[in-house]
Amino acid sequence: MKISMTKIYARARMQAALLALALVIAPFSAVAAGVRPGFNLFSPQQDYEIGRQSAQNVNRRLPLVNDSRAAMVNRIGRRLAAAAPGARFPYEFRVVNDSAINAFALPGGFVYVNRGALDAARSENEVAAVLAHEIAHVSLRHGTNQASKAYLAQAGLGLIGGVLGGRGGNVGQIIGAVGGFGLNTLFLKYSRSAESQADLLGTQIMQRAGYDPRGMISFLQTIQRHSGRRSVEFLSDHPNPENRIARLERSLRPSPRRR
């Protein structure tokens, strides 16, 4: 059976693109037990540059607090960031003067927590849980993973080689194609799987930093109690708290001892 040269070339391009994807995934295998980052068209350095440019826009748009609460968040955040796996991003932590219970992180280590989340937290351990969850999103590079998937859906697999070859010149092109810098929803809303990964890795980061990992469960229970009484944006940006609590309880349950 004869195969046309067009099909041969198409197959070769597909194999080359898949090989390129494998090379992207390989350096970022498991960063923690039970957690694996997805594929990514960006380098960690590009994550930081994307986050830096996005943070410039965010800082102009949001009212930021610079007081004792910001100092506390910075202290806890740096302690947790030192225990985070993966790329060593230069984390920055900021408090937003907003009463809604929420927090978010941009690629490259730019973490924001609302005043409302700090007011709702009943202990430093719960504040650490909020920050550890966001740090986990950064460590797993969920934001640029989602941007990569969105760009692939628009541009097609055949353009991966060109993107990887550019490694810098195409960042603006890709981000522009999927919605631009700033409060890009691709960086802020994640799948259930990504949220579960951030919960799991967040508890591991907490434990390494000397916090009680059950603080993650405690904070999710705290925001459940507040739901209906005040604005809890955390529940829409970080969905399914009941299921997440159940999964965390199973993961933190001590393994039975072998006799």
PyMOL commands that set and color helices and strands:
alter all, ss='L'
color gray80, all
select helices_A, chain A and resi 5-28+44-61+68-81+115-120+124-139+142-155+157-166+171-177+185-188+192-208+215-226+234-237+241-252
alter helices_A, ss='H'
color red, helices_A
select strands_A, chain A and resi 64-65+92-96+103-106+110-114
alter strands_A, ss='S'
color yellow, strands_A
deselect
rebuild
show_as cartoon
